[in-house]
Amino acid sequence: MTDLLPLIGGLIIFLGTLFLLLGGLGLFRMPDSYTRIQAGTKATTLGTLLTLLGAAIVMPGWFIKLLLIVVFIMFTNPLSSHFLARAAHRAKLKPEAYSDHLADHLAASLTSEEGEKA
């Protein structure tokens, strides 16, 4: 069983790097900034987590350190994608394929607030 762990870890690391490659391709292939943010964040999060899991299987002594890195990534990647999307929205970048439901909702809430004040 000990001889099988490096093989399993190497396979998981390979899957992680495959997801990272697909995330990089998604940055070039997606039509607008919002879908690029999603493709980059989701694929890189899964790819990095799989790569770290494979490294933990290959080197069990590093488990605690890799677990701390996983926790850090799980907190920072979704937050960074959220703030990137929010900055793109504030810069008034329009999505190419979809309607902007957030802008519609904000416009409706602003008009209802103005109606209440009058």
C-alpha positions in Angstrom: 0.0 0.0 0.0 2.9 2.4 0.7 4.1 2.0 -2.9 0.7 2.9 -4.2 0.4 6.3 -2.4 3.0 8.1 -4.6 1.1 6.9 -7.7 -2.3 8.0 -6.3 -0.8 11.4 -5.2 0.8 11.8 -8.6 -2.5 11.1 -10.4 -4.3 13.7 -8.2 -1.5 16.2 -8.8 -1.9 15.6 -12.5 -5.7 16.2 -12.3 -5.0 19.4 -10.4 -2.7 20.7 -13.0 -5.2 19.7 -15.7 -7.8 21.9 -14.0 -5.3 24.7 -13.7 -4.6 24.4 -17.5 -8.3 24.5 -18.2 -8.7 27.6 -16.0 -6.0 29.3 -18.0 -7.7 28.4 -21.3 -10.9 29.7 -19.9 -9.3 33.1 -19.4 -8.7 33.3 -23.1 -11.8 31.7 -24.4 -14.6 33.4 -22.4 -16.2 36.4 -24.0 -16.4 38.9 -21.1 -14.8 39.8 -17.8 -17.5 38.2 -15.7 -17.3 34.8 -17.2 -13.5 35.0 -17.2 -13.6 35.7 -13.5 -15.8 32.7 -12.9 -13.7 30.4 -15.1 -10.5 31.5 -13.6 -11.6 31.3 -10.0 -13.5 28.0 -10.0 -10.9 26.1 -12.0 -7.9 27.5 -10.2 -9.5 26.8 -6.8 -10.3 23.2 -7.7 -6.9 22.7 -9.4 -4.9 24.1 -6.6 -6.9 22.1 -4.0 -6.3 18.9 -6.0 -2.6 19.7 -6.4 -2.3 20.3 -2.6 -4.2 17.1 -1.9 -1.9 15.1 -4.1 1.1 16.7 -2.4 -0.3 15.8 1.0 -0.7 12.2 -0.1 2.8 12.0 -1.5 4.3 13.8 1.6 2.2 13.1 4.6 4.5 15.1 6.9 3.4 18.3 5.1 -0.3 17.7 5.8 -0.8 20.4 8.4 1.0 23.1 6.4 -0.9 22.1 3.2 -4.2 22.2 5.2 -3.5 25.7 6.3 -2.8 26.7 2.6 -6.1 25.0 1.6 -8.0 27.0 4.3 -6.4 30.2 3.1 -7.3 29.5 -0.5 -10.9 28.6 0.3 -11.3 32.0 1.9 -9.4 34.2 -0.5 -10.4 32.9 -3.9 -14.1 33.4 -3.6 -13.6 36.8 -2.0 -11.2 37.9 -4.7 -13.6 36.8 -7.5 -16.4 38.6 -5.8 -14.5 41.9 -5.5 -13.2 41.6 -9.1 -16.8 41.1 -10.3 -18.0 44.0 -8.2 -15.2 46.3 -9.5 -16.1 45.3 -13.1 -19.7 46.1 -12.4 -18.8 49.5 -10.9 -16.7 50.2 -13.9 -19.9 49.6 -15.9 -18.5 46.7 -17.9 -21.4 45.1 -19.6 -21.8 41.3 -19.9 -22.0 40.2 -23.5 -24.4 37.3 -23.3 -26.7 38.1 -20.4 -28.8 40.9 -19.0 -27.6 42.8 -15.9 -30.1 41.8 -13.2 -28.1 43.6 -10.5 -28.3 47.0 -12.3 -32.0 46.4 -13.0 -32.6 45.7 -9.3 -30.6 48.7 -8.1 -32.4 51.0 -10.5 -35.8 49.7 -9.3 -34.8 50.1 -5.7 -33.6 53.7 -6.3 -36.8 54.7 -8.1 -38.9 53.2 -5.3 -36.8 55.1 -2.7 -37.3 58.3 -4.6 -41.0 57.7 -4.8 -41.2 57.2 -1.1 -39.3 60.5 -0.4 -41.6 62.5 -2.6 
